[in-house]
Amino acid sequence: PFADDGAGADPVAGDSHFSAVLAPAQTSLAQFNGTIRTEVRYSVNGRNGIVLFDVIYSPDVPATWTGQPREVGDDGSLSYVLKADVRQAGRYVVSGRVDDAKGRPFALASFNDVLRAGPNEIRLTVFGKLLHDKAPAMPLTLRDVDGYLLKENVDPDRALMPRLEGRVVVGKPHPLRSFSSAEYAGEERTRHLAEFAKDASRATEALAAFD
């Protein structure tokens, strides 16, 4: 049942936002591994409707969060460092939403890399030039962090980590001069630019031959 009473899953009573909890672990789906489709029937002013929610559920947790997340300056950028105890080694994809001091969405910080079993640090980075160019109201807040272990050639293709809901890190009011205005110059960017240059050169040669 959904409710707007400020109890259980509902954070604020009477705000016309209805909430409920889906707890597969407490049902016959406890050992199910895959997508669960929930069908919700509702009635508003005498009119009926149906809405569907698809949830990927896995009974085994591949990694858990540990320690206290923190914000750090990172070579002209801003990073959020989170610690995780990894039970299953593999490629992990983690993302967190970053809001400015006025509560407006500013960035989506992400991580995509292979983690070994045991203690690990995960860095969600907001690039310095983005901060420099957009000049968000400080301090920034990291919220709602999601992560999963990516699996290949199976369904479902991921095993979920516990979600860090709400505010995870409230940062400090860093001055803009502490961030770099330099463009990103990583290996991936260099490789892509080299490939694009080859494509452009081949296209120029083809046009010249056509003329």
C-alpha angles and dihedrals in degrees: 000000000000120000141180096204102112091247132110110351094358112091099190127031120226098010093119090247110121120202140185140174125242108201109178091173089067094052139058086279092070094114096033116120115198144044119337116200115205118198114206120194119199142173126211122181091340095311120114128215144168130221126186128215121193115202126183108220130187123178093210119069110216095198140001132211118251137181128008119311114232142189119236139176107249118194094307094325134084121249135186111214117207126180123220136183103220116207096175117041117222145090114329127195115201130174136177134185120238122206129189124237091274092057094253118141109254111165146355109227116200143185127200117172146110116276127197123225114274132032115356139171119226119199122204105193131199105200117241097231091055090054091045095049100041098036097204121202107268142265104049124211127212113212143168103019117195126187140172143174109247115228125196128223095359136099118261094035095205145045112215129232118214110279119245100220127199123355113002102168129009106199136207127268097260117190114242091239088069090068127076121245092200120121119249111273105180129144093260093054092047091050093049093048090051091052092047090050090054090050092050091048092050091048091050091050091048092051091048090051091048092051 
